[in-house]
C-alpha cells in the first residue's frame, strides 16, 4: 500500500527542507517558512515532490503560498493528481 500523501510530504520536507524541527511533528497548517524553510530549500522540496509523485508543478503553483504549509503542499498535489 502506498504511503499517504501527507506522510510522503513530511518525509520529503525532512530530507530536503532544512527545517529547524521534524516535519512529522509540525501541525499541517504551520508556516514552513517560520519553521526554517528557505526559498532555496523550497525549490529542492518541489523537485523532490515532482520526482516522488511523478508530476510537474505548473507556473501557477510556483508561489510561496503553495509551499507555505504541509496542508498547502497537500492541496496543490491533490489538485495536480486529480487534475
MDTraj code that builds the backbone (N, CA, C; nanometers):
import mdtraj as md
import numpy as np

residues = "UNK UNK UNK UNK UNK UNK UNK UNK UNK UNK UNK UNK UNK UNK UNK UNK UNK UNK UNK UNK UNK UNK UNK UNK UNK UNK UNK UNK UNK UNK UNK UNK UNK UNK UNK UNK UNK UNK UNK UNK UNK UNK UNK UNK UNK UNK UNK UNK UNK UNK UNK UNK UNK UNK UNK UNK UNK UNK UNK UNK UNK UNK UNK UNK UNK UNK UNK UNK UNK UNK UNK UNK UNK UNK UNK UNK UNK UNK UNK UNK UNK UNK UNK".split()
xyz = np.array([
    [0.0851, -0.1186, 0.0000],
    [0.0000, 0.0000, 0.0000],
    [0.0893, 0.1245, 0.0000],
    [0.0502, 0.2234, -0.0766],
    [0.1265, 0.3480, -0.0836],
    [0.1148, 0.4263, 0.0461],
    [0.2217, 0.4966, 0.0784],
    [0.2225, 0.5844, 0.1946],
    [0.1270, 0.7004, 0.1677],
    [0.0495, 0.7431, 0.2672],
    [-0.0404, 0.8579, 0.2473],
    [0.0377, 0.9821, 0.2004],
    [-0.0296, 1.0659, 0.1244],
    [0.0327, 1.1855, 0.0675],
    [0.1008, 1.2698, 0.1754],
    [0.0303, 1.2947, 0.2850],
    [0.0871, 1.3834, 0.3872],
    [0.2143, 1.3253, 0.4480],
    [0.2190, 1.1956, 0.4690],
    [0.3390, 1.1327, 0.5237],
    [0.4552, 1.1449, 0.4259],
    [0.4286, 1.1293, 0.2975],
    [0.5333, 1.1443, 0.1956],
    [0.5845, 1.2884, 0.1920],
    [0.4925, 1.3843, 0.2035],
    [0.5323, 1.5260, 0.2070],
    [0.6234, 1.5506, 0.3262],
    [0.5850, 1.5001, 0.4423],
    [0.6637, 1.5207, 0.5641],
    [0.8030, 1.4566, 0.5507],
    [0.8099, 1.3382, 0.4913],
    [0.9403, 1.2736, 0.4686],
    [1.0274, 1.3601, 0.3779],
    [0.9692, 1.4114, 0.2705],
    [1.0436, 1.4960, 0.1763],
    [1.0892, 1.6245, 0.2446],
    [1.0034, 1.6842, 0.3264],
    [1.0428, 1.8045, 0.3995],
    [1.1602, 1.7754, 0.4929],
    [1.1588, 1.6599, 0.5576],
    [1.2702, 1.6240, 0.6455],
    [1.3995, 1.6055, 0.5667],
    [1.3898, 1.5498, 0.4481],
    [1.5081, 1.5232, 0.3663],
    [1.5612, 1.6480, 0.2966],
    [1.4732, 1.7364, 0.2522],
    [1.5143, 1.8470, 0.1655],
    [1.4815, 1.9875, 0.2173],
    [1.3985, 1.9977, 0.3206],
    [1.3505, 2.1285, 0.3643],
    [1.4401, 2.2054, 0.4578],
    [1.5377, 2.1377, 0.5178],
    [1.6285, 2.2028, 0.6134],
    [1.5524, 2.2783, 0.7224],
    [1.4467, 2.2150, 0.7720],
    [1.3657, 2.2766, 0.8764],
    [1.4356, 2.2679, 1.0115],
    [1.3959, 2.3543, 1.1019],
    [1.4525, 2.3543, 1.2357],
    [1.3970, 2.2454, 1.3246],
    [1.2900, 2.1788, 1.2799],
    [1.2310, 2.0710, 1.3582],
    [1.1804, 1.9620, 1.2648],
    [1.1471, 1.8485, 1.3232],
    [1.0986, 1.7337, 1.2477],
    [0.9629, 1.7669, 1.1839],
    [0.9530, 1.7500, 1.0549],
    [0.8279, 1.7800, 0.9845],
    [0.7128, 1.6915, 1.0315],
    [0.7443, 1.5749, 1.0878],
    [0.6394, 1.4845, 1.1339],
    [0.5675, 1.5349, 1.2592],
    [0.6269, 1.6315, 1.3287],
    [0.5618, 1.6845, 1.4485],
    [0.4988, 1.8216, 1.4250],
    [0.5212, 1.8780, 1.3085],
    [0.4608, 2.0088, 1.2770],
    [0.3120, 1.9946, 1.2474],
    [0.2364, 2.0930, 1.2894],
    [0.0955, 2.0998, 1.2538],
    [0.0867, 2.1184, 1.1023],
    [-0.0130, 2.0596, 1.0401],
    [-0.0282, 2.0684, 0.8947],
    [-0.0441, 2.2124, 0.8467],
    [-0.0920, 2.3007, 0.9337],
    [-0.1130, 2.4408, 0.8974],
    [0.0039, 2.5309, 0.9375],
    [0.1048, 2.4734, 1.0022],
    [0.2192, 2.5534, 1.0481],
    [0.2912, 2.6177, 0.9297],
    [0.3394, 2.7390, 0.9501],
    [0.4122, 2.8125, 0.8468],
    [0.5514, 2.7504, 0.8313],
    [0.5754, 2.6875, 0.7181],
    [0.7030, 2.6200, 0.6962],
    [0.8195, 2.7176, 0.6867],
    [0.7922, 2.8383, 0.6393],
    [0.8996, 2.9380, 0.6311],
    [0.9436, 2.9819, 0.7709],
    [0.8497, 2.9903, 0.8632],
    [0.8849, 3.0213, 1.0027],
    [0.9573, 2.9046, 1.0672],
    [0.9307, 2.7838, 1.0157],
    [0.9963, 2.6634, 1.0684],
    [1.1353, 2.6432, 1.0090],
    [1.1758, 2.7331, 0.9177],
    [1.3114, 2.7271, 0.8650],
    [1.3249, 2.7034, 0.7160],
    [1.2137, 2.6834, 0.6452],
    [1.2200, 2.6607, 0.5007],
    [1.2659, 2.7882, 0.4305],
    [1.3719, 2.7773, 0.3524],
    [1.4202, 2.8921, 0.2750],
    [1.3685, 2.8806, 0.1314],
    [1.3836, 2.9864, 0.0555],
    [1.3431, 2.9829, -0.0850],
    [1.4211, 2.8756, -0.1597],
    [1.5507, 2.8664, -0.1311],
    [1.6338, 2.7648, -0.1963],
    [1.5867, 2.6241, -0.1596],
    [1.5615, 2.6017, -0.0327],
    [1.5156, 2.4699, 0.0119],
    [1.3783, 2.4371, -0.0461],
    [1.2930, 2.5383, -0.0650],
    [1.1601, 2.5118, -0.1218],
    [1.1716, 2.4598, -0.2648],
    [1.2730, 2.5058, -0.3387],
    [1.2960, 2.4537, -0.4744],
    [1.3368, 2.3068, -0.4665],
    [1.4241, 2.2740, -0.3723],
    [1.4645, 2.1344, -0.3552],
    [1.3464, 2.0468, -0.3145],
    [1.2601, 2.0990, -0.2282],
    [1.1392, 2.0271, -0.1882],
    [1.0495, 2.0057, -0.3102],
    [1.0304, 2.1110, -0.3904],
    [0.9463, 2.0995, -0.5091],
    [1.0006, 1.9926, -0.6042],
    [1.1303, 1.9926, -0.6279],
    [1.1905, 1.8931, -0.7184],
    [1.1736, 1.7518, -0.6636],
    [1.1893, 1.7353, -0.5335],
    [1.1705, 1.6040, -0.4709],
    [1.0247, 1.5595, -0.4786],
    [0.9324, 1.6532, -0.4604],
    [0.7898, 1.6209, -0.4725],
    [0.7567, 1.5789, -0.6159],
    [0.8116, 1.6511, -0.7125],
    [0.7879, 1.6167, -0.8536],
    [0.8363, 1.4749, -0.8833],
    [0.9528, 1.4414, -0.8322],
    [1.0072, 1.3071, -0.8544],
    [0.9249, 1.2005, -0.7821],
    [0.8883, 1.2283, -0.6587],
    [0.8149, 1.1303, -0.5776],
    [0.6754, 1.1024, -0.6314],
    [0.6102, 1.2070, -0.6827],
    [0.4727, 1.1925, -0.7292],
    [0.4614, 1.1854, -0.8820],
    [0.5762, 1.1884, -0.9509],
    [0.5815, 1.1805, -1.0964],
    [0.4887, 1.2830, -1.1619],
    [0.5120, 1.4086, -1.1265],
    [0.4339, 1.5192, -1.1822],
    [0.5202, 1.6424, -1.1916],
    [0.4660, 1.7478, -1.2492],
    [0.5381, 1.8738, -1.2608],
    [0.4497, 1.9865, -1.2103],
    [0.5067, 2.0704, -1.1257],
    [0.4324, 2.1858, -1.0759],
    [0.4218, 2.2890, -1.1883],
    [0.3009, 2.3294, -1.2244],
    [0.2860, 2.4327, -1.3268],
    [0.3222, 2.5704, -1.2692],
    [0.3485, 2.6650, -1.3571],
    [0.3874, 2.8002, -1.3148],
    [0.2907, 2.8600, -1.2143],
    [0.1613, 2.8329, -1.2297],
    [0.0609, 2.8922, -1.1399],
    [0.0784, 2.8482, -0.9944],
    [0.1477, 2.7361, -0.9726],
    [0.1682, 2.6873, -0.8362],
    [0.3083, 2.7163, -0.7828],
    [0.3895, 2.7833, -0.8615],
    [0.5254, 2.8151, -0.8174],
    [0.5254, 2.9458, -0.7393],
    [0.4544, 2.9421, -0.6284],
    [0.4415, 3.0589, -0.5420],
    [0.4772, 3.0207, -0.3989],
    [0.5119, 3.1200, -0.3231],
    [0.5440, 3.0976, -0.1815],
    [0.4249, 3.0339, -0.1097],
    [0.3045, 3.0767, -0.1427],
    [0.1867, 3.0252, -0.0724],
    [0.1631, 2.8762, -0.0989],
    [0.2068, 2.8262, -0.2140],
    [0.1903, 2.6831, -0.2435],
    [0.2740, 2.5959, -0.1512],
    [0.3811, 2.6535, -0.0944],
    [0.4721, 2.5790, -0.0084],
    [0.4712, 2.6330, 0.1344],
    [0.3700, 2.7114, 0.1674],
    [0.3596, 2.7778, 0.2982],
    [0.3402, 2.6788, 0.4130],
    [0.2699, 2.5705, 0.3855],
    [0.2405, 2.4730, 0.4908],
    [0.2271, 2.3345, 0.4294],
    [0.2265, 2.2353, 0.5128],
    [0.2056, 2.0983, 0.4668],
    [0.0678, 2.0871, 0.4032],
    [-0.0314, 2.1517, 0.4628],
    [-0.1669, 2.1494, 0.4072],
    [-0.1708, 2.2126, 0.2680],
    [-0.0971, 2.3224, 0.2485],
    [-0.0937, 2.3888, 0.1179],
    [-0.0265, 2.3005, 0.0132],
    [0.0821, 2.2354, 0.0512],
    [0.1506, 2.1444, -0.0416],
    [0.0584, 2.0291, -0.0770],
    [-0.0089, 1.9749, 0.0245],
    [-0.1006, 1.8628, 0.0003],
    [-0.2121, 1.9052, -0.0951],
    [-0.2691, 2.0229, -0.0749],
    [-0.3771, 2.0717, -0.1612],
    [-0.3284, 2.0864, -0.3054],
    [-0.2074, 2.1388, -0.3238],
    [-0.1513, 2.1540, -0.4580],
    [-0.1311, 2.0175, -0.5239],
    [-0.0788, 1.9222, -0.4479],
    [-0.0572, 1.7893, -0.5032],
    [-0.1878, 1.7200, -0.5385],
    [-0.2862, 1.7288, -0.4513],
    [-0.4155, 1.6671, -0.4795],
    [-0.4769, 1.7285, -0.6056],
    [-0.4645, 1.8592, -0.6187],
    [-0.5139, 1.9292, -0.7376],
    [-0.4468, 1.8738, -0.8641],
    [-0.3168, 1.8551, -0.8574],
    [-0.2412, 1.8044, -0.9742],
    [-0.2697, 1.6576, -1.0014],
    [-0.2806, 1.5787, -0.8981],
    [-0.3054, 1.4346, -0.9148],
    [-0.4472, 1.4111, -0.9686],
    [-0.5441, 1.4822, -0.9124],
    [-0.6843, 1.4664, -0.9546],
    [-0.7141, 1.5389, -1.0839],
    [-0.6289, 1.6423, -1.1121],
    [-0.6425, 1.7340, -1.2242],
    [-0.7073, 1.6830, -1.3437],
])
top = md.Topology()
chain = top.add_chain()
for i, resn in enumerate(residues, 1):
    res = top.add_residue(resn, chain, resSeq=i)
    for name in ("N", "CA", "C"):
        top.add_atom(name, md.element.get_by_symbol(name[0]), res)
traj = md.Trajectory(xyz[None], top)
